[in-house]
Amino acid sequence: MAKKKQQLEVVINNFVAKHMHEVNKSQVFVDRKKNAKRGYSKHRQGRYSDDYRPFLCAAIFA
């Protein structure tokens, strides 16, 4: 009988492929459509009044 050839171990020199199983994991995402129906907005608009921006009035009426 002939001797069986030993298979060589695969050497991965690619850093991204080496560590992809540690970093790339599944995540649960937030449903933005449901949040929009509930009234949630990420960047709330209209929270500042014109009292905080006096330079704007000076630029318009000047």
C-alpha positions in Angstrom: 0.0 0.0 0.0 1.1 3.5 -0.8 1.5 6.0 2.0 -1.3 8.6 2.3 -0.2 12.2 1.6 -0.6 14.5 4.4 -2.7 17.6 3.7 -0.9 20.9 4.4 -2.5 23.3 6.8 -3.9 26.4 5.2 -1.9 29.5 6.3 -4.1 32.7 6.2 -2.0 35.8 5.7 -5.0 38.0 5.3 -5.7 39.9 8.5 -9.3 40.7 7.7 -10.2 37.1 6.9 -8.3 35.9 10.0 -10.4 38.0 12.4 -13.7 38.2 10.5 -15.4 35.7 12.7 -14.6 37.7 15.9 -15.9 41.0 14.5 -18.7 40.2 12.1 -21.7 39.2 14.2 -25.4 39.5 13.6 -27.2 42.3 15.2 -30.9 43.3 15.8 -31.8 46.5 14.0 -34.4 49.0 15.1 -37.4 49.3 12.9 -37.4 52.9 11.8 -40.8 52.8 10.2 -42.4 51.7 13.5 -40.5 54.4 15.4 -41.6 57.0 12.9 -45.2 56.0 13.5 -44.7 56.4 17.2 -43.4 59.9 16.8 -39.7 59.2 17.3 -37.2 61.3 15.3 -33.5 61.0 15.6 -32.8 64.7 15.2 -35.5 66.6 16.8 -36.5 69.7 14.9 -37.7 73.0 16.4 -36.2 72.7 19.8 -34.4 76.0 19.7 -36.3 79.3 19.6 -35.1 82.5 18.0 -33.9 83.9 21.3 -30.8 81.8 21.1 -29.9 83.2 17.6 -29.8 87.0 17.8 -27.3 87.1 14.9 -29.9 85.8 12.5 -32.3 88.7 13.1 -29.5 91.2 12.6 -28.5 89.6 9.3 -32.1 89.6 8.0 -33.2 93.1 9.0 -29.8 94.8 8.2 
